[in-house]
Amino acid sequence: MDIRWAEPRDQDAMWEIFHEVVVAGDTWVFDANTSRSFMIDYWFHPGTISYVAEKDGRVLGMYLLRPNQPGHGSHVANAGYMVASSARGFGVGEAMGEHSIQEARRLGYKAIQFNYVVSTNEAAVRLWKKIGFEIVGTLPGAFKHFKLGYVDVYVMFQEL
């Protein structure tokens, strides 16, 4: 598997993954009707670096890396990850997580903060803990899960 900067030629595959993830309504805040143009702007926004994980020319997942806050908070990175359902359980998320830590260090960030990890996304919480993130806060009922209603959200952090 290769992880590389996302390019405009990846947008169709990225849209498929994005749409699949947001329609599920269980891990990301975006509405199921979020447009393709919004996705492209979000993942290719100035100041955001987007990456894709691919194998044999097929995009399996994607992540983005950017400053968590402007100015005095810009030394802390923020990242978000999506994996195609057909690629889950094959280490794509872990590979992207490890890659993002290396990239954040290379770019000079001092830490990475995940602002919004849905507590019921147990696979993600387990993975982020495995690669060194800690839960530093809980936002009670901050996510409206498609099936479960209001569930907690974690803020997770790792110093680099």
C-alpha atoms as a printed R data frame, in Angstrom:
    type eleno elety resid chain resno       x      y       z
1   ATOM     1    CA   MET     A     1   0.000  0.000   0.000
2   ATOM     2    CA   ASP     A     2   1.243  3.479  -0.865
3   ATOM     3    CA   ILE     A     3   0.214  6.664   0.928
4   ATOM     4    CA   ARG     A     4   0.699  9.824  -1.073
5   ATOM     5    CA   TRP     A     5  -0.604 13.352  -1.499
6   ATOM     6    CA   ALA     A     6  -4.073 13.398  -2.978
7   ATOM     7    CA   GLU     A     7  -4.366 14.828  -6.473
8   ATOM     8    CA   PRO     A     8  -7.319 16.065  -8.512
9   ATOM     9    CA   ARG     A     9  -7.378 12.688 -10.340
10  ATOM    10    CA   ASP     A    10  -8.299 11.084  -6.972
11  ATOM    11    CA   GLN     A    11 -11.456 13.125  -6.465
12  ATOM    12    CA   ASP     A    12 -13.880 10.532  -7.888
13  ATOM    13    CA   ALA     A    13 -12.561  7.798  -5.591
14  ATOM    14    CA   MET     A    14 -12.423 10.191  -2.639
15  ATOM    15    CA   TRP     A    15 -16.031 11.231  -3.265
16  ATOM    16    CA   GLU     A    16 -17.141  7.584  -3.253
17  ATOM    17    CA   ILE     A    17 -15.467  7.000   0.121
18  ATOM    18    CA   PHE     A    18 -16.688 10.298   1.575
19  ATOM    19    CA   HIS     A    19 -20.261  9.720   0.470
20  ATOM    20    CA   GLU     A    20 -20.295  6.152   1.766
21  ATOM    21    CA   VAL     A    21 -18.988  7.273   5.177
22  ATOM    22    CA   VAL     A    22 -21.293 10.259   5.675
23  ATOM    23    CA   VAL     A    23 -24.416  8.419   4.501
24  ATOM    24    CA   ALA     A    24 -23.824  5.858   7.259
25  ATOM    25    CA   GLY     A    25 -24.346  8.653   9.815
26  ATOM    26    CA   ASP     A    26 -22.286  6.983  12.533
27  ATOM    27    CA   THR     A    27 -18.794  8.525  12.516
28  ATOM    28    CA   TRP     A    28 -18.610 11.916  10.783
29  ATOM    29    CA   VAL     A    29 -20.662 15.080  11.345
30  ATOM    30    CA   PHE     A    30 -21.521 15.751   7.715
31  ATOM    31    CA   ASP     A    31 -25.106 15.330   6.569
32  ATOM    32    CA   ALA     A    32 -25.869 12.544   4.105
33  ATOM    33    CA   ASN     A    33 -26.786 15.196   1.528
34  ATOM    34    CA   THR     A    34 -23.382 16.890   1.664
35  ATOM    35    CA   SER     A    35 -22.391 17.813  -1.879
36  ATOM    36    CA   ARG     A    36 -19.391 16.660  -3.846
37  ATOM    37    CA   SER     A    37 -18.269 20.277  -4.267
38  ATOM    38    CA   PHE     A    38 -18.265 20.718  -0.477
39  ATOM    39    CA   MET     A    39 -16.186 17.550  -0.085
40  ATOM    40    CA   ILE     A    40 -13.651 18.752  -2.631
41  ATOM    41    CA   ASP     A    41 -13.397 22.162  -0.981
42  ATOM    42    CA   TYR     A    42 -13.051 20.563   2.461
43  ATOM    43    CA   TRP     A    43 -10.330 18.065   1.490
44  ATOM    44    CA   PHE     A    44  -8.462 20.409  -0.878
45  ATOM    45    CA   HIS     A    45  -8.838 23.655   1.081
46  ATOM    46    CA   PRO     A    46  -5.754 25.906   1.259
47  ATOM    47    CA   GLY     A    47  -3.745 24.993   4.357
48  ATOM    48    CA   THR     A    48  -5.028 21.411   4.257
49  ATOM    49    CA   ILE     A    49  -2.888 18.585   2.944
50  ATOM    50    CA   SER     A    50  -4.856 15.557   1.812
51  ATOM    51    CA   TYR     A    51  -3.459 12.070   1.330
52  ATOM    52    CA   VAL     A    52  -4.778  8.857  -0.171
53  ATOM    53    CA   ALA     A    53  -3.867  5.266   0.612
54  ATOM    54    CA   GLU     A    54  -3.884  3.166  -2.515
55  ATOM    55    CA   LYS     A    55  -3.052 -0.334  -3.576
56  ATOM    56    CA   ASP     A    56  -2.845 -1.517  -7.169
57  ATOM    57    CA   GLY     A    57  -4.181  1.861  -8.316
58  ATOM    58    CA   ARG     A    58  -7.290  1.673  -6.103
59  ATOM    59    CA   VAL     A    59  -7.880  4.315  -3.433
60  ATOM    60    CA   LEU     A    60  -8.679  2.519  -0.165
61  ATOM    61    CA   GLY     A    61  -8.726  5.457   2.228
62  ATOM    62    CA   MET     A    62  -7.905  9.106   2.700
63  ATOM    63    CA   TYR     A    63  -6.858 11.487   5.399
64  ATOM    64    CA   LEU     A    64  -6.248 15.171   5.806
65  ATOM    65    CA   LEU     A    65  -3.800 17.099   7.941
66  ATOM    66    CA   ARG     A    66  -3.978 20.788   8.846
67  ATOM    67    CA   PRO     A    67  -3.455 23.173  11.740
68  ATOM    68    CA   ASN     A    68  -6.038 22.559  14.463
69  ATOM    69    CA   GLN     A    69  -6.347 26.296  15.087
70  ATOM    70    CA   PRO     A    70  -4.857 29.411  13.481
71  ATOM    71    CA   GLY     A    71  -2.112 31.571  14.959
72  ATOM    72    CA   HIS     A    72  -1.099 30.563  18.455
73  ATOM    73    CA   GLY     A    73  -2.727 27.131  18.039
74  ATOM    74    CA   SER     A    74  -1.175 26.315  14.674
75  ATOM    75    CA   HIS     A    75   1.594 24.163  16.177
76  ATOM    76    CA   VAL     A    76  -1.019 21.460  16.882
77  ATOM    77    CA   ALA     A    77  -2.207 19.451  13.890
78  ATOM    78    CA   ASN     A    78  -5.707 18.191  13.272
79  ATOM    79    CA   ALA     A    79  -6.445 15.150  11.129
80  ATOM    80    CA   GLY     A    80  -9.446 13.265   9.800
81  ATOM    81    CA   TYR     A    81  -9.556  9.800   8.236
82  ATOM    82    CA   MET     A    82 -11.941  7.816   6.050
83  ATOM    83    CA   VAL     A    83 -11.564  4.225   4.851
84  ATOM    84    CA   ALA     A    84 -13.683  2.524   2.192
85  ATOM    85    CA   SER     A    85 -15.910 -0.125   3.773
86  ATOM    86    CA   SER     A    86 -14.421 -2.747   1.434
87  ATOM    87    CA   ALA     A    87 -10.935 -1.967   2.830
88  ATOM    88    CA   ARG     A    88 -11.762 -2.001   6.547
89  ATOM    89    CA   GLY     A    89  -9.961 -4.548   8.692
90  ATOM    90    CA   PHE     A    90  -6.876 -4.627   6.463
91  ATOM    91    CA   GLY     A    91  -4.724 -2.066   8.309
92  ATOM    92    CA   VAL     A    92  -5.489  0.924   6.099
93  ATOM    93    CA   GLY     A    93  -6.545  3.138   9.008
94  ATOM    94    CA   GLU     A    94  -3.529  2.170  11.075
95  ATOM    95    CA   ALA     A    95  -1.157  2.802   8.162
96  ATOM    96    CA   MET     A    96  -2.692  6.228   7.581
97  ATOM    97    CA   GLY     A    97  -2.599  7.009  11.306
98  ATOM    98    CA   GLU     A    98   1.092  6.151  11.535
99  ATOM    99    CA   HIS     A    99   1.777  8.057   8.319
100 ATOM   100    CA   SER     A   100  -0.028 11.133   9.645
101 ATOM   101    CA   ILE     A   101   2.100 11.118  12.813
102 ATOM   102    CA   GLN     A   102   5.266 11.014  10.696
103 ATOM   103    CA   GLU     A   103   3.967 13.727   8.379
104 ATOM   104    CA   ALA     A   104   2.934 15.963  11.278
105 ATOM   105    CA   ARG     A   105   6.430 15.657  12.753
106 ATOM   106    CA   ARG     A   106   8.023 16.338   9.359
107 ATOM   107    CA   LEU     A   107   5.862 19.444   8.970
108 ATOM   108    CA   GLY     A   108   6.947 20.734  12.395
109 ATOM   109    CA   TYR     A   109   3.800 20.160  14.425
110 ATOM   110    CA   LYS     A   110   4.263 19.610  18.172
111 ATOM   111    CA   ALA     A   111   1.114 17.512  18.668
112 ATOM   112    CA   ILE     A   112  -1.990 16.123  16.946
113 ATOM   113    CA   GLN     A   113  -5.495 16.659  18.286
114 ATOM   114    CA   PHE     A   114  -8.641 14.902  17.157
115 ATOM   115    CA   ASN     A   115 -11.519 17.208  18.074
116 ATOM   116    CA   TYR     A   116 -14.374 14.844  17.373
117 ATOM   117    CA   VAL     A   117 -14.028 11.082  17.750
118 ATOM   118    CA   VAL     A   118 -17.467  9.510  18.131
119 ATOM   119    CA   SER     A   119 -17.384  7.337  21.258
120 ATOM   120    CA   THR     A   120 -19.367  4.519  19.633
121 ATOM   121    CA   ASN     A   121 -16.779  4.247  16.848
122 ATOM   122    CA   GLU     A   122 -14.991  1.649  18.951
123 ATOM   123    CA   ALA     A   123 -12.616  0.529  16.189
124 ATOM   124    CA   ALA     A   124 -11.316  4.080  15.746
125 ATOM   125    CA   VAL     A   125 -11.001  4.734  19.485
126 ATOM   126    CA   ARG     A   126  -9.126  1.453  19.921
127 ATOM   127    CA   LEU     A   127  -6.831  2.239  16.964
128 ATOM   128    CA   TRP     A   128  -6.024  5.777  18.090
129 ATOM   129    CA   LYS     A   129  -5.165  4.538  21.573
130 ATOM   130    CA   LYS     A   130  -2.982  1.798  20.068
131 ATOM   131    CA   ILE     A   131  -0.876  4.342  18.168
132 ATOM   132    CA   GLY     A   132  -0.456  6.665  21.133
133 ATOM   133    CA   PHE     A   133  -3.462  8.960  21.417
134 ATOM   134    CA   GLU     A   134  -5.175  9.618  24.737
135 ATOM   135    CA   ILE     A   135  -8.722 10.709  25.462
136 ATOM   136    CA   VAL     A   136  -8.320 14.139  27.053
137 ATOM   137    CA   GLY     A   137 -11.956 15.166  27.098
138 ATOM   138    CA   THR     A   138 -15.518 13.998  26.585
139 ATOM   139    CA   LEU     A   139 -18.292 16.033  24.995
140 ATOM   140    CA   PRO     A   140 -21.539 14.540  26.370
141 ATOM   141    CA   GLY     A   141 -24.172 13.835  23.725
142 ATOM   142    CA   ALA     A   142 -22.360 15.950  21.112
143 ATOM   143    CA   PHE     A   143 -23.017 13.608  18.158
144 ATOM   144    CA   LYS     A   144 -26.415 12.655  16.788
145 ATOM   145    CA   HIS     A   145 -25.816  9.058  15.707
146 ATOM   146    CA   PHE     A   146 -28.073  7.808  12.909
147 ATOM   147    CA   LYS     A   147 -29.228  4.762  14.920
148 ATOM   148    CA   LEU     A   148 -28.292  5.398  18.560
149 ATOM   149    CA   GLY     A   149 -29.354  9.005  19.011
150 ATOM   150    CA   TYR     A   150 -27.140 11.357  21.003
151 ATOM   151    CA   VAL     A   151 -23.772  9.834  21.931
152 ATOM   152    CA   ASP     A   152 -20.576 11.201  23.448
153 ATOM   153    CA   VAL     A   153 -17.616 12.499  21.487
154 ATOM   154    CA   TYR     A   154 -13.981 12.255  22.578
155 ATOM   155    CA   VAL     A   155 -11.197 14.756  22.151
156 ATOM   156    CA   MET     A   156  -7.994 12.773  21.640
157 ATOM   157    CA   PHE     A   157  -4.424 14.074  21.768
158 ATOM   158    CA   GLN     A   158  -0.869 12.984  21.182
159 ATOM   159    CA   GLU     A   159   2.285 14.996  21.753
160 ATOM   160    CA   LEU     A   160   4.881 14.571  19.059
